[in-house]
Amino acid sequence: MILLSLLSAVLSHNMSSAVGALSGLVAGAAVLLLLPDVRKLLFYQAMVLIGIGALLMLLADQSSDSISWLESLSRNTTLLSMVVAVGLLRLVMFDFVDPHSPLPIGKQAYAKTLAAVTLFGSIINISGPILIADRLTANKKLDLFTSSGITRTFCACSAWSPFFGGMAVALLYTETAHLPSLMMYGLPFTLASLCVVYWVGVIRHSSEVQSFQGYPLGLQSLAAPVVLSLMVLFGYWQYPQLSILVVITAASIILPVVYLSFRKGLSSMFGSFRQHIDTEFCKSQNELLLFMAAGVLASGLSNYLSSVGISLPVQAFGAREAAMLLAAMIVVAAMGIHPVIQIAVLTPLLQPLTPPANLLAMVYLFSWALGTCGSPLSGTHLVVQGRYGVSAWQAAVRNWPYVAMMYWIAVAILYWVSLSSTFL
């Protein structure tokens, strides 16, 4: 069902809207079957969001005949498809990681590890830091210092990478935002994060850095991320009419299909895909439920606000308002409300202000990068806790000073974006 939803979401951009509706229906059916495996806290949160969204649509339905209940299910299926498809890249990455190579030690090893997290994480999302952490924990347990460096650097990748859910959400909810511009604004933030994490480690945790066993970063291990990046950039340039989400999803499927077919043959390729679909697709149950709940809430809120005409007591949206909104979103994220839910709620309220698309998108990207880093309930921290035994709450609280520092860098970039929007 998840595979059918993925393919339907991609094909819906060139076919009828009924195909998009099918994507939402089968994704919803998959979520129902996977409910026993969903984390309890996320389940209760999602039920509240779905209930509120459904109630708002019922209230809006009294004054409108144009509300599509089915559309609320398929609202985020393209985003869900990208998140699921990116996981297929693990089929390729495992061939480029040598599990027997010796681990380097010291400052240079620490720097290379952070660089590897940035490179791999920017392309293959959470699979990147998992591959790296798995290699580092082959002979020892992942400690809090190492996990902090990995999560901080990884979360910062969402500020610029087109392969992240954060970028997908920003593009989905702002619509007219320019992807190359967002990448240009976000990349300095990601590089600044890399430098901050490294130098804070060297200055404040010198003993841990000196004895740090790092990831063996080599040219061969960069092949898959580089090829995939080129595929996405070429696809975006060659087919500008397609959503970037569709381009990323297609590239994430095509690369492992072509590579495994030539490297191991068609039979082995089909076997690898079948095993991945059978075992890995169903592990995305939490993301499926979260994004679907956010889609229902967004549809309900958007329809209700349109029917009653509610507006914010703000007349304009500039750099100052963007900075204040970002601070509020980070605090709310630290309380456990995921940025994707906040974005779904805020976008309809901000639309009457007609905020500059790139400025609003960068607020969303920075809220994702910093909010997930400081939230004990973010998927990143929960994955690290479940897989490596590092306390999500302890890791999140440890990241708060870093988040506060990076906030001001984000604000400086927001002012840069605001000035660019004014003069261009």
C-alpha positions in Angstrom: 0.0 0.0 0.0 2.8 2.4 0.8 4.5 1.5 -2.5 1.2 2.1 -4.4 0.8 5.4 -2.6 4.3 6.4 -3.6 3.8 5.6 -7.3 0.3 7.3 -7.3 1.6 10.5 -5.8 4.4 10.7 -8.5 2.0 9.9 -11.4 -0.7 12.3 -10.1 1.3 15.2 -11.5 0.8 14.0 -15.0 -2.5 12.3 -14.7 -6.0 13.0 -13.3 -6.6 14.2 -9.7 -8.3 10.8 -9.1 -4.7 9.3 -9.0 -3.8 11.7 -6.3 -6.9 10.8 -4.4 -5.9 7.1 -4.7 -2.5 8.0 -3.2 -4.2 9.5 -0.1 -6.6 6.6 0.3 -4.1 3.8 0.2 -1.7 5.8 2.5 -4.6 6.2 4.9 -5.2 2.4 4.8 -1.6 1.7 5.4 -1.6 4.0 8.4 -4.6 2.1 9.8 -2.8 -1.2 9.5 0.3 0.1 11.1 -1.3 1.8 14.0 -0.3 -0.9 16.5 3.4 0.0 15.8 3.0 3.7 16.2 4.5 5.3 19.3 1.8 6.0 21.8 2.6 9.6 22.4 2.6 10.4 18.7 -0.6 8.4 18.2 -2.5 10.5 20.8 -1.0 13.7 19.4 -2.1 12.7 15.8 -5.6 11.8 16.9 -6.0 15.2 18.5 -4.8 16.9 15.3 -7.0 14.8 13.1 -10.0 15.4 15.4 -9.4 19.2 15.4 -9.0 19.2 11.6 -12.1 17.1 11.0 -14.1 19.4 13.4 -12.9 22.5 11.6 -13.9 21.0 8.2 -17.4 20.2 9.6 -17.8 23.8 10.8 -16.6 25.2 7.5 -18.8 22.8 5.6 -21.8 24.6 6.9 -20.9 27.7 4.8 -19.1 26.1 1.8 -19.8 23.5 -0.8 -16.3 23.3 -2.2 -14.6 21.4 0.6 -13.0 18.1 -0.4 -12.7 15.6 2.5 -10.6 13.3 0.3 -8.2 16.1 -0.5 -7.2 16.3 3.2 -5.9 12.7 3.1 -3.8 13.3 -0.1 -2.6 16.8 0.9 0.8 15.5 2.0 1.2 12.3 0.1 3.8 13.7 -2.2 5.9 14.7 0.8 5.3 11.2 2.3 6.4 9.6 -0.9 9.7 11.5 -0.9 10.5 10.6 2.7 9.8 6.9 1.9 11.7 6.9 -1.5 14.8 8.5 0.0 15.1 5.4 2.2 15.8 3.3 -0.9 19.2 5.0 -1.2 20.4 2.7 1.6 20.4 -0.1 -1.0 23.2 1.8 -2.8 25.1 3.3 0.2 25.9 0.0 1.8 28.0 -0.9 -1.2 30.2 2.2 -0.7 30.9 1.8 3.1 33.7 -0.6 4.0 32.8 -2.0 7.5 36.4 -3.3 8.0 38.4 -0.1 7.4 40.2 1.2 10.5 38.8 4.3 12.3 40.9 7.4 12.4 41.5 9.1 15.7 41.8 12.8 16.8 40.8 16.3 15.7 41.0 15.5 12.0 38.8 12.4 12.5 36.3 14.6 14.4 36.2 17.1 11.6 35.8 14.4 8.9 33.0 12.8 10.8 31.1 16.0 11.0 31.8 16.7 7.3 30.5 13.2 6.5 27.3 13.7 8.4 26.8 17.0 6.5 27.5 15.4 3.1 25.6 12.2 3.6 22.8 13.7 5.7 22.1 16.4 3.1 21.5 13.8 0.4 20.1 10.7 2.1 18.5 12.2 5.1 18.5 10.2 8.4 20.0 7.2 6.6 23.3 9.2 6.5 23.9 9.7 10.2 22.6 6.1 10.8 25.2 4.7 8.5 27.9 6.8 10.2 26.8 6.0 13.7 26.5 2.3 12.9 30.1 2.3 11.8 31.3 4.2 14.9 29.4 1.9 17.3 30.7 -1.3 15.8 33.0 -1.9 18.8 31.6 0.6 21.4 28.5 2.3 22.6 27.6 5.8 21.1 28.4 8.4 23.8 26.5 11.7 24.4 29.3 13.8 23.0 29.4 11.9 19.7 25.6 11.8 19.4 25.4 15.6 20.1 27.8 16.4 17.3 26.0 14.1 14.9 22.5 15.4 15.7 23.4 19.1 15.6 25.2 18.8 12.3 22.5 16.6 10.8 19.6 18.8 11.8 21.4 21.8 10.3 21.3 20.1 6.9 17.6 20.7 6.6 18.3 24.5 6.2 19.5 24.0 2.7 19.1 20.4 1.4 16.4 19.7 -1.1 16.3 16.1 0.1 14.9 16.9 3.6 11.3 16.9 4.7 11.9 20.4 5.9 12.6 21.7 2.4 9.7 19.7 1.1 7.3 21.3 3.6 8.7 24.8 3.0 8.1 24.4 -0.8 4.7 22.8 -0.3 3.3 25.5 2.0 4.9 28.6 0.4 4.3 27.4 -3.2 6.2 30.3 -5.0 9.4 30.0 -3.1 12.5 29.6 -5.3 14.4 26.4 -4.5 17.9 27.6 -5.7 17.5 30.7 -3.6 16.5 28.8 -0.5 19.6 26.5 -1.0 21.8 29.6 -1.4 20.4 31.2 1.8 20.4 27.9 3.8 23.9 26.6 2.9 25.8 29.3 4.9 23.7 28.4 7.9 24.7 24.7 7.5 28.3 25.5 7.1 28.2 27.8 10.1 26.7 25.0 12.1 29.5 22.7 11.0 32.1 25.2 12.2 30.4 26.0 15.5 30.0 22.3 16.4 33.6 21.6 15.6 35.1 24.6 17.4 32.9 24.2 20.5 34.0 20.5 20.6 37.7 21.5 20.3 37.6 24.3 22.8 35.2 22.9 25.5 35.7 19.1 25.0 39.3 18.9 24.0 39.9 15.5 25.7 37.0 13.9 23.9 38.1 15.3 20.5 41.7 14.1 21.0 40.5 10.5 21.6 37.6 10.7 19.1 37.3 7.7 16.8 35.8 9.1 13.6 34.3 8.0 10.3 36.7 6.9 7.5 35.6 9.5 4.9 37.0 8.7 1.4 36.4 9.5 -2.2 34.6 6.2 -2.9 32.0 6.9 -0.2 31.1 10.2 -1.9 30.1 8.6 -5.2 26.5 7.9 -4.5 25.6 11.3 -2.9 27.3 13.2 -5.7 25.6 11.2 -8.4 22.2 11.6 -6.8 22.7 15.4 -6.4 23.6 15.7 -10.0 20.5 13.7 -11.0 18.2 15.9 -9.0 19.7 19.2 -10.2 19.5 17.9 -13.8 15.9 16.8 -13.4 14.9 20.1 -11.8 16.6 22.0 -14.7 15.3 19.7 -17.4 11.7 19.4 -16.1 10.9 22.7 -14.3 7.2 22.0 -14.6 7.5 19.1 -12.1 7.5 19.5 -8.4 10.9 19.2 -6.8 9.4 16.5 -4.6 8.6 14.4 -7.6 12.1 14.9 -9.0 13.7 13.8 -5.8 11.4 10.8 -5.4 12.0 9.7 -9.0 15.8 10.1 -8.6 15.8 8.2 -5.4 14.1 5.3 -7.2 16.0 5.4 -10.5 19.5 5.5 -8.9 19.3 2.2 -7.0 17.4 0.5 -9.8 20.1 1.4 -12.4 23.0 0.8 -10.1 21.8 -2.6 -8.7 20.7 -3.8 -12.2 24.2 -3.2 -13.7 26.1 -4.2 -10.6 24.2 -7.3 -9.5 21.6 -8.1 -12.3 17.9 -7.7 -12.6 17.0 -10.6 -10.4 19.1 -9.4 -7.5 17.8 -5.9 -7.9 14.2 -7.0 -7.7 15.1 -9.1 -4.7 16.7 -6.2 -2.9 13.8 -3.9 -3.6 11.3 -6.5 -2.4 13.2 -7.1 0.8 13.4 -3.3 1.4 9.7 -2.8 0.7 8.7 -5.7 3.0 11.0 -4.7 5.9 11.8 -1.0 5.7 8.7 0.7 4.3 6.6 -0.3 7.3 9.2 1.4 9.6 7.9 4.7 8.4 4.6 4.4 10.3 5.3 7.3 12.6 6.2 9.7 9.7 3.1 8.5 7.7 0.7 9.2 10.6 2.3 12.5 11.6 2.3 14.0 8.0 -1.2 12.7 7.4 -2.5 14.2 10.6 -0.8 17.5 9.7 -2.5 17.4 6.3 -5.9 16.9 7.8 -5.3 19.7 10.3 -4.0 22.0 7.6 -7.1 21.3 5.4 -9.5 21.9 8.2 -7.8 25.1 9.4 -7.5 26.5 5.9 -11.1 25.8 5.0 -12.4 27.2 8.4 -10.4 30.4 8.2 -11.5 30.9 4.6 -15.2 30.5 5.7 -15.0 32.8 8.7 -12.4 35.4 7.6 -10.1 35.4 10.6 -6.9 37.5 10.2 -3.9 38.3 12.3 -3.4 41.7 14.0 -0.3 42.3 12.0 -0.2 44.4 8.9 3.1 43.3 7.3 5.6 40.4 7.4 9.3 41.5 7.3 12.6 40.5 8.9 11.6 41.5 12.4 8.3 39.5 12.3 10.2 36.6 10.8 12.8 36.6 13.6 10.0 36.7 16.3 8.1 33.9 14.5 11.2 31.8 14.4 11.9 32.2 18.1 8.3 31.2 18.9 8.5 28.2 16.7 11.7 27.0 18.3 10.3 27.3 21.8 7.1 25.5 20.8 9.1 22.8 19.1 11.2 22.3 22.3 7.8 21.7 24.0 7.2 18.8 21.7 5.1 20.2 18.8 6.9 19.2 15.6 7.6 22.1 13.1 5.5 20.4 10.4 2.5 20.8 12.6 3.3 24.4 13.4 3.7 25.1 9.7 0.4 23.6 8.9 -1.3 25.8 11.5 0.6 29.0 10.7 0.4 29.1 6.9 -3.3 29.8 6.6 -3.0 32.6 9.3 -0.1 34.2 7.5 -1.5 34.1 4.0 -3.5 37.3 4.3 -0.3 39.2 4.9 1.2 37.9 1.6 4.7 37.4 3.2 7.6 37.1 0.8 7.7 33.4 -0.2 11.5 33.0 0.3 11.5 34.8 3.7 8.7 32.7 5.0 10.2 29.5 3.6 13.5 30.3 5.3 11.7 30.8 8.7 10.2 27.3 8.2 13.6 25.8 7.3 15.3 27.3 10.3 12.5 26.3 12.6 13.0 22.7 11.3 16.8 22.8 11.7 16.8 24.3 15.2 13.4 23.0 16.5 14.2 19.4 15.8 17.6 19.8 17.3 16.2 21.1 20.6 13.1 18.9 20.8 13.2 15.6 22.7 10.3 14.3 20.7 11.9 15.0 17.3 12.4 12.0 15.0 16.1 12.5 15.0 16.4 12.2 18.8 14.0 9.4 19.0 15.9 7.4 16.3 19.2 8.0 18.2 17.5 6.9 21.5 15.9 3.8 20.1 18.9 2.7 18.1 21.8 3.7 20.3 20.3 4.1 23.8 21.1 7.9 24.1 18.4 9.7 26.2 16.4 11.9 23.9 15.6 14.4 26.7 19.2 14.6 27.8 20.4 15.1 24.2 17.9 17.8 23.5 18.6 19.8 26.6 22.3 19.5 25.9 21.6 21.1 22.5 19.7 24.2 23.8 22.8 26.4 24.2 23.8 25.5 20.6 20.3 26.3 19.4 20.4 29.7 21.1 23.7 30.5 19.4 22.6 29.4 15.9 19.3 31.3 16.3 21.2 34.6 15.9 23.0 33.4 12.8 19.6 32.4 11.4 18.2 35.9 12.2 21.1 37.5 10.4 20.3 35.4 7.3 16.6 36.3 7.5 17.6 40.0 7.4 19.7 39.2 4.3 16.7 37.4 2.7 14.5 40.3 3.5 16.8 42.8 1.9 17.2 40.6 -1.2 13.4 40.4 -1.5 13.2 44.2 -1.3 15.7 44.9 -4.0 15.0 42.0 -6.4 
